[in-house]
Amino acid sequence: MPGLASIRWEDAFHAVIPQINADGLLSQTFDPLLPVQVRFYSYDRHRDFRSCRHNYFELFYLSSGNAVFRMGNQGLDLREGDMVLVNGLLYHNVELPKTRPDRALHGVLLYFLPDMFRGAMAARDDMEYLAPFLQQDDSFPHIIAAKTGVPEYIYALIREISTELPARTVRSRIIVKAYLKMILAKLLKHYLPYTGQEHNYTRKHQSIERLDPLFRYLDAHYAEPVSLADAARVVGMSKSHFIHFMKQITGISFVSYLNQFRVAKAQALMANTGKSLAQISHEVGFCDQSYFGEVFRKLLHTTPHHYRVQLEIDRHRTGGTGL
């Protein structure tokens, strides 16, 4: 297995943020013959990530550094060598400590579609492999500590999978599936004492679907004033019920979610247009530029001006790609 020095680390911010849409859904493109991906990300401590969810399952291995992995309402302390299980339904993001800017932070991610184990081509018993992902409730221990030895074992298999991707031959696809089943079997054994109910996954999925009308509404009207009452009306809830439901599903309040979405839109405009900051703040729905700057600074720990300057520095450093 090749060493760490041979890994080509992607900038996580540029690879992930543009793929998150209005409802916080992070999209990935999978090979239909083998819906498995391995990504090697480096993280910039000066850039925070918008919370997201996705329709695939994820293993996150922190190969260097420390971070907080925010999962819904929980902030999970993640240490070097730890691993996190994510079924994708809970809104989540990586929060990076702003201290020790010289300390590298790298994460290795394994993504796969659960249909590999519950679709028409799956064997009858294959669904059992997914139990640790399907049984996740509010008390589920998402983090597997490095001291258990499980993350290191799984990380080695992820590296083996990465050497086979893209799996263009039947033999490569067989090898990847075998390694993935070894990973899932190890997780199944680790979580054997845990007895969560598999209907949790279906229930949470149905809860997210209740917010779909709101996500579509925000995508069309984020440049306009959108009140808490408007949001509650769109999903057919009372304000008090909506406040609780939104926090339960996304982990943050509606106002925080809307601000994160608007700032993400502003980031895209700053990266791809020459519009002034005053124009951008107006186009993404902020009442004035000073409030836009206040929210931007709170979320990203930098001013819009300095963020745009950094974009230009990155663009020149990478030959104009912005990556």
Contacts in CASP RR format, 6 or more apart in sequence:
PFRMAT RR
TARGET T0000
AUTHOR 0000-0000-0000
METHOD contacts of the structure
MODEL  1
MPGLASIRWEDAFHAVIPQINADGLLSQTFDPLLPVQVRFYSYDRHRDFR
SCRHNYFELFYLSSGNAVFRMGNQGLDLREGDMVLVNGLLYHNVELPKTR
PDRALHGVLLYFLPDMFRGAMAARDDMEYLAPFLQQDDSFPHIIAAKTGV
PEYIYALIREISTELPARTVRSRIIVKAYLKMILAKLLKHYLPYTGQEHN
YTRKHQSIERLDPLFRYLDAHYAEPVSLADAARVVGMSKSHFIHFMKQIT
GISFVSYLNQFRVAKAQALMANTGKSLAQISHEVGFCDQSYFGEVFRKLL
HTTPHHYRVQLEIDRHRTGGTGL
1 156 0 8 1.000
1 159 0 8 1.000
1 160 0 8 1.000
1 163 0 8 1.000
2 159 0 8 1.000
2 163 0 8 1.000
4 63 0 8 1.000
7 40 0 8 1.000
8 40 0 8 1.000
9 40 0 8 1.000
9 41 0 8 1.000
9 42 0 8 1.000
9 106 0 8 1.000
10 39 0 8 1.000
10 40 0 8 1.000
10 41 0 8 1.000
10 42 0 8 1.000
11 41 0 8 1.000
11 42 0 8 1.000
11 44 0 8 1.000
11 323 0 8 1.000
12 41 0 8 1.000
12 42 0 8 1.000
12 43 0 8 1.000
12 44 0 8 1.000
12 49 0 8 1.000
12 94 0 8 1.000
12 107 0 8 1.000
13 43 0 8 1.000
13 44 0 8 1.000
13 47 0 8 1.000
13 49 0 8 1.000
14 322 0 8 1.000
14 323 0 8 1.000
15 39 0 8 1.000
15 41 0 8 1.000
15 323 0 8 1.000
16 26 0 8 1.000
16 41 0 8 1.000
16 49 0 8 1.000
16 52 0 8 1.000
17 49 0 8 1.000
17 50 0 8 1.000
17 264 0 8 1.000
17 267 0 8 1.000
18 268 0 8 1.000
19 26 0 8 1.000
19 27 0 8 1.000
19 28 0 8 1.000
20 26 0 8 1.000
20 50 0 8 1.000
20 52 0 8 1.000
20 264 0 8 1.000
21 27 0 8 1.000
21 219 0 8 1.000
22 215 0 8 1.000
22 216 0 8 1.000
22 218 0 8 1.000
22 219 0 8 1.000
22 222 0 8 1.000
22 261 0 8 1.000
23 211 0 8 1.000
23 212 0 8 1.000
23 215 0 8 1.000
23 216 0 8 1.000
23 218 0 8 1.000
23 219 0 8 1.000
24 50 0 8 1.000
24 51 0 8 1.000
24 52 0 8 1.000
24 53 0 8 1.000
24 91 0 8 1.000
24 215 0 8 1.000
24 261 0 8 1.000
25 52 0 8 1.000
25 53 0 8 1.000
25 54 0 8 1.000
25 55 0 8 1.000
26 52 0 8 1.000
26 53 0 8 1.000
26 54 0 8 1.000
27 54 0 8 1.000
28 37 0 8 1.000
28 54 0 8 1.000
28 56 0 8 1.000
28 111 0 8 1.000
30 36 0 8 1.000
30 37 0 8 1.000
30 56 0 8 1.000
30 111 0 8 1.000
30 113 0 8 1.000
31 166 0 8 1.000
31 167 0 8 1.000
33 167 0 8 1.000
33 173 0 8 1.000
34 167 0 8 1.000
34 173 0 8 1.000
34 176 0 8 1.000
34 177 0 8 1.000
35 56 0 8 1.000
35 112 0 8 1.000
35 113 0 8 1.000
35 115 0 8 1.000
35 116 0 8 1.000
36 110 0 8 1.000
36 111 0 8 1.000
36 112 0 8 1.000
36 113 0 8 1.000
36 116 0 8 1.000
36 161 0 8 1.000
36 165 0 8 1.000
36 167 0 8 1.000
36 176 0 8 1.000
36 180 0 8 1.000
37 109 0 8 1.000
37 110 0 8 1.000
37 111 0 8 1.000
37 112 0 8 1.000
37 165 0 8 1.000
38 108 0 8 1.000
38 109 0 8 1.000
38 110 0 8 1.000
38 111 0 8 1.000
38 158 0 8 1.000
38 161 0 8 1.000
38 162 0 8 1.000
38 165 0 8 1.000
39 108 0 8 1.000
39 109 0 8 1.000
39 111 0 8 1.000
40 106 0 8 1.000
40 107 0 8 1.000
40 108 0 8 1.000
40 109 0 8 1.000
40 162 0 8 1.000
41 106 0 8 1.000
41 107 0 8 1.000
41 108 0 8 1.000
41 109 0 8 1.000
42 104 0 8 1.000
42 105 0 8 1.000
42 106 0 8 1.000
42 107 0 8 1.000
43 67 0 8 1.000
43 94 0 8 1.000
43 96 0 8 1.000
43 105 0 8 1.000
43 106 0 8 1.000
43 107 0 8 1.000
44 96 0 8 1.000
45 96 0 8 1.000
45 97 0 8 1.000
45 98 0 8 1.000
45 100 0 8 1.000
45 101 0 8 1.000
45 105 0 8 1.000
46 98 0 8 1.000
46 101 0 8 1.000
46 301 0 8 1.000
46 302 0 8 1.000
47 96 0 8 1.000
47 300 0 8 1.000
48 93 0 8 1.000
48 95 0 8 1.000
48 96 0 8 1.000
48 299 0 8 1.000
48 300 0 8 1.000
48 301 0 8 1.000
49 93 0 8 1.000
49 94 0 8 1.000
49 95 0 8 1.000
50 93 0 8 1.000
50 260 0 8 1.000
50 261 0 8 1.000
50 263 0 8 1.000
50 264 0 8 1.000
51 70 0 8 1.000
51 72 0 8 1.000
51 91 0 8 1.000
51 92 0 8 1.000
51 93 0 8 1.000
51 250 0 8 1.000
51 251 0 8 1.000
51 252 0 8 1.000
51 257 0 8 1.000
51 260 0 8 1.000
52 91 0 8 1.000
52 92 0 8 1.000
52 93 0 8 1.000
53 88 0 8 1.000
53 89 0 8 1.000
53 90 0 8 1.000
53 91 0 8 1.000
53 92 0 8 1.000
53 208 0 8 1.000
54 88 0 8 1.000
54 111 0 8 1.000
55 88 0 8 1.000
55 113 0 8 1.000
56 88 0 8 1.000
56 111 0 8 1.000
56 112 0 8 1.000
56 113 0 8 1.000
56 114 0 8 1.000
57 85 0 8 1.000
57 86 0 8 1.000
57 87 0 8 1.000
57 88 0 8 1.000
57 111 0 8 1.000
57 112 0 8 1.000
57 113 0 8 1.000
57 114 0 8 1.000
57 130 0 8 1.000
57 133 0 8 1.000
58 85 0 8 1.000
58 86 0 8 1.000
58 87 0 8 1.000
58 88 0 8 1.000
58 109 0 8 1.000
58 110 0 8 1.000
58 111 0 8 1.000
59 83 0 8 1.000
59 84 0 8 1.000
59 85 0 8 1.000
59 86 0 8 1.000
59 109 0 8 1.000
59 110 0 8 1.000
59 154 0 8 1.000
59 158 0 8 1.000
59 183 0 8 1.000
60 69 0 8 1.000
60 83 0 8 1.000
60 84 0 8 1.000
60 86 0 8 1.000
60 94 0 8 1.000
60 107 0 8 1.000
60 108 0 8 1.000
60 109 0 8 1.000
61 81 0 8 1.000
61 82 0 8 1.000
61 83 0 8 1.000
61 107 0 8 1.000
61 108 0 8 1.000
61 109 0 8 1.000
61 110 0 8 1.000
61 151 0 8 1.000
61 154 0 8 1.000
61 155 0 8 1.000
61 158 0 8 1.000
62 78 0 8 1.000
62 79 0 8 1.000
62 80 0 8 1.000
62 81 0 8 1.000
62 82 0 8 1.000
62 83 0 8 1.000
62 84 0 8 1.000
62 105 0 8 1.000
62 106 0 8 1.000
62 107 0 8 1.000
63 80 0 8 1.000
63 81 0 8 1.000
63 106 0 8 1.000
63 107 0 8 1.000
63 108 0 8 1.000
63 155 0 8 1.000
64 80 0 8 1.000
64 103 0 8 1.000
64 104 0 8 1.000
64 105 0 8 1.000
64 106 0 8 1.000
64 107 0 8 1.000
65 79 0 8 1.000
65 80 0 8 1.000
65 103 0 8 1.000
65 104 0 8 1.000
65 105 0 8 1.000
65 106 0 8 1.000
66 77 0 8 1.000
66 78 0 8 1.000
66 79 0 8 1.000
66 80 0 8 1.000
66 97 0 8 1.000
66 105 0 8 1.000
67 78 0 8 1.000
67 94 0 8 1.000
67 95 0 8 1.000
67 96 0 8 1.000
67 97 0 8 1.000
67 105 0 8 1.000
68 75 0 8 1.000
68 76 0 8 1.000
68 77 0 8 1.000
68 78 0 8 1.000
68 94 0 8 1.000
68 95 0 8 1.000
68 96 0 8 1.000
68 97 0 8 1.000
69 75 0 8 1.000
69 76 0 8 1.000
69 78 0 8 1.000
69 84 0 8 1.000
69 92 0 8 1.000
69 93 0 8 1.000
69 94 0 8 1.000
69 95 0 8 1.000
69 142 0 8 1.000
69 143 0 8 1.000
70 76 0 8 1.000
70 92 0 8 1.000
70 93 0 8 1.000
70 94 0 8 1.000
70 95 0 8 1.000
71 84 0 8 1.000
71 86 0 8 1.000
71 90 0 8 1.000
71 92 0 8 1.000
71 142 0 8 1.000
72 90 0 8 1.000
72 91 0 8 1.000
72 92 0 8 1.000
72 250 0 8 1.000
72 251 0 8 1.000
73 247 0 8 1.000
73 248 0 8 1.000
73 251 0 8 1.000
74 142 0 8 1.000
75 95 0 8 1.000
76 84 0 8 1.000
76 142 0 8 1.000
76 143 0 8 1.000
77 143 0 8 1.000
78 84 0 8 1.000
78 94 0 8 1.000
78 143 0 8 1.000
79 145 0 8 1.000
79 146 0 8 1.000
80 146 0 8 1.000
81 146 0 8 1.000
81 151 0 8 1.000
81 152 0 8 1.000
81 155 0 8 1.000
82 143 0 8 1.000
82 144 0 8 1.000
82 145 0 8 1.000
82 146 0 8 1.000
82 151 0 8 1.000
83 143 0 8 1.000
83 144 0 8 1.000
83 146 0 8 1.000
83 150 0 8 1.000
83 151 0 8 1.000
83 154 0 8 1.000
83 155 0 8 1.000
84 142 0 8 1.000
84 143 0 8 1.000
84 144 0 8 1.000
85 132 0 8 1.000
85 133 0 8 1.000
85 136 0 8 1.000
85 142 0 8 1.000
85 144 0 8 1.000
85 187 0 8 1.000
86 92 0 8 1.000
86 142 0 8 1.000
87 133 0 8 1.000
87 134 0 8 1.000
87 136 0 8 1.000
87 201 0 8 1.000
89 201 0 8 1.000
89 204 0 8 1.000
89 205 0 8 1.000
89 208 0 8 1.000
90 136 0 8 1.000
90 204 0 8 1.000
91 249 0 8 1.000
91 250 0 8 1.000
91 251 0 8 1.000
91 252 0 8 1.000
96 105 0 8 1.000
98 301 0 8 1.000
108 155 0 8 1.000
108 158 0 8 1.000
108 159 0 8 1.000
110 158 0 8 1.000
110 161 0 8 1.000
110 183 0 8 1.000
112 180 0 8 1.000
114 130 0 8 1.000
114 133 0 8 1.000
115 122 0 8 1.000
116 122 0 8 1.000
116 126 0 8 1.000
116 177 0 8 1.000
116 180 0 8 1.000
117 126 0 8 1.000
117 127 0 8 1.000
117 129 0 8 1.000
117 130 0 8 1.000
117 184 0 8 1.000
118 126 0 8 1.000
118 127 0 8 1.000
118 130 0 8 1.000
128 188 0 8 1.000
129 181 0 8 1.000
129 184 0 8 1.000
129 185 0 8 1.000
129 188 0 8 1.000
130 184 0 8 1.000
131 188 0 8 1.000
131 191 0 8 1.000
131 198 0 8 1.000
132 184 0 8 1.000
132 187 0 8 1.000
132 188 0 8 1.000
132 190 0 8 1.000
132 191 0 8 1.000
132 194 0 8 1.000
133 201 0 8 1.000
134 198 0 8 1.000
134 200 0 8 1.000
134 201 0 8 1.000
135 191 0 8 1.000
135 194 0 8 1.000
135 195 0 8 1.000
135 196 0 8 1.000
135 197 0 8 1.000
135 198 0 8 1.000
135 200 0 8 1.000
135 201 0 8 1.000
136 142 0 8 1.000
136 196 0 8 1.000
136 200 0 8 1.000
136 201 0 8 1.000
137 196 0 8 1.000
137 197 0 8 1.000
137 200 0 8 1.000
140 194 0 8 1.000
140 196 0 8 1.000
141 194 0 8 1.000
144 150 0 8 1.000
144 151 0 8 1.000
144 190 0 8 1.000
145 151 0 8 1.000
146 152 0 8 1.000
148 190 0 8 1.000
150 186 0 8 1.000
150 187 0 8 1.000
150 190 0 8 1.000
153 186 0 8 1.000
154 183 0 8 1.000
154 186 0 8 1.000
154 187 0 8 1.000
157 179 0 8 1.000
157 180 0 8 1.000
157 182 0 8 1.000
157 183 0 8 1.000
158 183 0 8 1.000
160 179 0 8 1.000
161 176 0 8 1.000
161 179 0 8 1.000
161 180 0 8 1.000
164 172 0 8 1.000
164 175 0 8 1.000
164 176 0 8 1.000
164 179 0 8 1.000
165 172 0 8 1.000
165 176 0 8 1.000
167 173 0 8 1.000
167 175 0 8 1.000
167 176 0 8 1.000
204 249 0 8 1.000
207 245 0 8 1.000
207 248 0 8 1.000
207 249 0 8 1.000
208 249 0 8 1.000
210 235 0 8 1.000
210 245 0 8 1.000
211 235 0 8 1.000
211 245 0 8 1.000
211 246 0 8 1.000
211 249 0 8 1.000
211 250 0 8 1.000
213 234 0 8 1.000
213 235 0 8 1.000
214 231 0 8 1.000
214 234 0 8 1.000
214 235 0 8 1.000
217 226 0 8 1.000
217 230 0 8 1.000
217 231 0 8 1.000
217 234 0 8 1.000
218 226 0 8 1.000
218 258 0 8 1.000
218 261 0 8 1.000
222 258 0 8 1.000
222 261 0 8 1.000
222 262 0 8 1.000
222 265 0 8 1.000
222 284 0 8 1.000
222 285 0 8 1.000
223 282 0 8 1.000
223 283 0 8 1.000
223 284 0 8 1.000
223 285 0 8 1.000
224 285 0 8 1.000
225 285 0 8 1.000
225 287 0 8 1.000
226 258 0 8 1.000
228 239 0 8 1.000
228 242 0 8 1.000
228 243 0 8 1.000
228 254 0 8 1.000
228 255 0 8 1.000
229 239 0 8 1.000
231 242 0 8 1.000
231 246 0 8 1.000
231 254 0 8 1.000
232 238 0 8 1.000
232 239 0 8 1.000
232 241 0 8 1.000
232 242 0 8 1.000
235 242 0 8 1.000
236 242 0 8 1.000
237 245 0 8 1.000
242 254 0 8 1.000
243 253 0 8 1.000
243 254 0 8 1.000
246 252 0 8 1.000
246 253 0 8 1.000
246 254 0 8 1.000
246 257 0 8 1.000
247 253 0 8 1.000
250 257 0 8 1.000
252 260 0 8 1.000
259 295 0 8 1.000
259 299 0 8 1.000
260 299 0 8 1.000
262 284 0 8 1.000
262 285 0 8 1.000
262 286 0 8 1.000
262 295 0 8 1.000
263 284 0 8 1.000
263 295 0 8 1.000
263 296 0 8 1.000
263 299 0 8 1.000
263 300 0 8 1.000
265 283 0 8 1.000
265 284 0 8 1.000
266 280 0 8 1.000
266 281 0 8 1.000
266 284 0 8 1.000
266 292 0 8 1.000
266 296 0 8 1.000
266 304 0 8 1.000
267 307 0 8 1.000
269 275 0 8 1.000
269 280 0 8 1.000
269 283 0 8 1.000
269 284 0 8 1.000
270 277 0 8 1.000
270 280 0 8 1.000
270 304 0 8 1.000
270 307 0 8 1.000
270 308 0 8 1.000
270 311 0 8 1.000
271 311 0 8 1.000
271 322 0 8 1.000
273 280 0 8 1.000
275 283 0 8 1.000
277 289 0 8 1.000
277 292 0 8 1.000
277 304 0 8 1.000
277 305 0 8 1.000
277 308 0 8 1.000
278 289 0 8 1.000
280 292 0 8 1.000
280 304 0 8 1.000
281 288 0 8 1.000
281 289 0 8 1.000
281 291 0 8 1.000
281 292 0 8 1.000
281 293 0 8 1.000
281 304 0 8 1.000
282 289 0 8 1.000
284 292 0 8 1.000
286 292 0 8 1.000
286 295 0 8 1.000
292 304 0 8 1.000
293 303 0 8 1.000
293 304 0 8 1.000
296 302 0 8 1.000
296 303 0 8 1.000
296 304 0 8 1.000
296 307 0 8 1.000
297 303 0 8 1.000
300 307 0 8 1.000
302 310 0 8 1.000
311 322 0 8 1.000
314 322 0 8 1.000
314 323 0 8 1.000
315 321 0 8 1.000
315 322 0 8 1.000
END
